[in-house]
Amino acid sequence: MTMPKRMTFTLLSIVVAVIAILAAYTYASLHISYSDGERAGFLQKFSRKGWICKTWEGEILLSSMPGAIPERFTFSVRDDGVARQLMAAMGKRVTLSYAQHKGVPSACFGETEYFVEKVAIQQ
């Protein structure tokens, strides 16, 4: 027994609508930033991670004053050019310009909500 054409059309329309809503949400979460700013510290760790979705992930140590326990700032990088700059800056003091994207639906875009867009190496 086959489904009536109207029921098939309705079911197909619902599936297409759900996919379109998820695509729009993903696009918005990746292109509209919640906040942006800069952080400065020593680049401690930077690597490409993931089983299927390879992402660039890093960590800098922020120290507010000498002798204080440094705070860790973890970040993701989507641009390969920025990733190359960070690889060259390993162990050096850097200033990172980032955008915070809340609610990104998958770790395939990055493991953190902080995406570095620009890096400056301190002398």
N, C-alpha and C positions, 0 to 999 in steps of 0.2 A: 504494500500500500504506500503510495507516494504522498508527500505533503502537498497541500494546495499551493499554487503559485504565489498567492498573497502572503502566506505564512513564510515561505522561503524568502521572498523579497524582504519581509519585515525582519527576519533573523539576519539576513545578509546586511541590511541597513544598520542594524544594531552593532554588528561586528565592525563594520567600516567606521561607524561613529566612535566607537571605543578606541580604535586604532588612531583615528584622527585626533581625538582628545589627548591621548597619551603622547603622540608626536608633538602636538602644540605645547603641552606641558614641559616636555623635555627641551624643546627649543627655547621656551621662555626661561626655564631654570638655568640654561647655559648662557643665555645672552643678556639677561637682565640681572645686574648684580645688586645684592643686598647692601653691601658696603665695599669700600675700597680704601687702600692706604699703603703705607710703607712700613717695613720692619727691617732693622739692621742687626746683624750679628755674625757669628762665625759659622760658615758652612760646615756642618758636622757630617752629614750623610746625604748622598744623592744616588739614586739607582732607578733602574727600569724594572718594574715588578708586574707580576700577573701571569696566570696560566694561559688564559685565552686573550683577554684584553690587556695589552701591555701599556702601562702608564708610568710616567716619570714621577717619582716621589722623593721628597727631600726633607731635611730638618736643619734648622739653624739654631744656635744657642744665643739667646738674648741675655746680655748682662747689663743691668742698669747701673751698677757701681762695682768697683773693684772689691773682691772678697765676697760678694753676694753669690748665692746659688743661682746659676743661670736658668732661665725659663726656656723650654723647648717650644719652637714654632714649627709645626709640620705643614707641608704644602705640597701641591701637585702642579705639574707643568704640562701644558698641552702643546706648546710650540717647540719644535725640534731645535730651532735656532737659539732659543732661551736655554734649552737643555744643554746645548754645546757650551754656551757661556758658563753655565753653572759647573759643568764638568771641569772646565779650565780653572775655575775659582775654588776648587776643593781645598779646604783648610784655611781659606782667606776670609777676611771680613767683607761682607757684602751688604748692599741695601737692596731689598726686594720690593718691587711695586706689585701689589696683588689686588684681586677682586674676589670678594666672598660671594659664593653662589649657594644659597640654601636650597635644600630639597632636590638636589640632582638625583634622578631616580636610579642610577646604577653606578657601581664602582668602575665600570668600563671607561668613564670619563675622568676619573681620579678618585683616590681614596679619601681625600679631604675635601672640605668645602672652600679652601683657599687656593686660588689658581694664580700663580705668578705669571705676570705679563711682561715684566722688564727687570733686568738685574744690572746693578752697578757695582763694580769691584772697588773696594776702598784701598787706598795706598797706605 
